[in-house]
């Protein structure tokens, strides 16, 4: 790394909303001087690096160091990262693992204190982080905020543990992230009045507008499963100062292709003001969370990107603390081999374990929606063979199984439509938020085979059928691989293609599957303890 150097180009000054020719001098990882200069028309553009305002690194199936190695190629210099997933598997030690691994690479990771471990009392997780442990985390200088408060009923009804966590965040003067899908009216007002400042779960423009009027920062999310950009981008016309971009959950093959740069490019192509869009991507997260990330001012850390043009946004180079970390699509730093902590004690199953005895002609069916985390409740006539309710591929009603991975217990079963499989089964230990084993398949045999492959690997994603089978092991908590991001992305893509060859039309089958046990997102989901109605927030019966 050069101690002192200078870069010349068109500087996009997002603070003063102007662009001008400039010479920028960097010394000892800081910007010491910015002066106007005459530059040629074809000179590159300098702008602050992109910040993902809310992401679960674990959902990339990569450890933080490998996530960073891919993200910098797309101009990302920082993430606001919620280690909620690994915390539900390993507790505080999982958070410590993420912080330690992140420190091995030149990238800005800003982790939060998970607020909901477990996410609900209606599922089995691998750990508990109570209010006392949350306060200890919030006192840690490596923890920057209280992560998304998914337990919005706990906020509305002043649950003791929930309110203690919120009070601890206020005590340590750290922001509180929100998570309130579909919450409107007086309940939304009460929820955000508790001191919660953001929401990344808006899936309609009307909902987002209502929350923005309350002063809530709206994160426009575009991940591998939840895609809300098309619904929410008109907010740039009304509330540009309240917007940020986030991915939330990004699978490895998608991260190879792009990150926040993709959202910026789409917004600019729609004609929104350049400075509004870039401020949402580069400035607003830094200001909201108080992050020590440079934003192209004298005295700032030298965190910036060089692009060919602000419309095309081809990243020529990416700089973090004065170090060039990526150039022309190539990462310029290496990663170390990561350790592989885990928590996996599930038992082998038999056919009788997932047998569903018929108790009526009609069953409740979860309807998975492409590009959404929410589901619908539908119904179907049960297909019964020898007294056992089985998958009905002709009507796309497939058996779903969730298995407790932390202790020996009977699995839970239900039925789901939307996956469209004609043969085989899909299974994963990436299953928000408790990360038990979740599987959907066309036959009991295929479901059991996929589940048992995951048990043998102690975590991963899997497709299994009579004709082909694929497994991607995820040895870090059943969530992440320690392999290079490109390898994980290619392996994921190979298994994803298998699933789609068997009839699945979902854009991201494994990502969609991972949310089918997420009880805090309505409407109908399945935990390891049973079928759950997210509207009434209580268990419900399979048979109608």
LINFEN-V322674 format. One record per helix or strand of 2 or more residues. SS is the DSSP state (@ for helix, = for strand). FROM is the first residue (numbers start at 1). LEN is the number of residues. If there is no record, write none. Layout:
ss,from,len
SS,FROM,LEN
SS,FROM,LEN
This chain:
ss,from,len
=,4,10
=,18,10
=,30,7
=,45,3
=,50,6
@,57,4
@,64,11
=,76,6
@,84,7
@,92,11
=,108,6
@,131,8
=,143,7
@,152,5
@,160,12
=,175,4
@,185,9
=,198,2
@,205,9
=,217,6
@,229,9
@,240,3
=,243,4
@,252,6
@,260,10
@,274,9
@,284,6
=,304,4
=,315,6
=,323,5
=,330,2
@,351,4
=,362,7
=,375,7
=,383,3
=,388,3
@,393,3
=,397,7
=,412,6
=,425,4
=,437,5
@,444,14
=,460,5
=,469,5
=,480,2
@,485,17
@,509,6
=,524,4
=,530,4
=,538,2
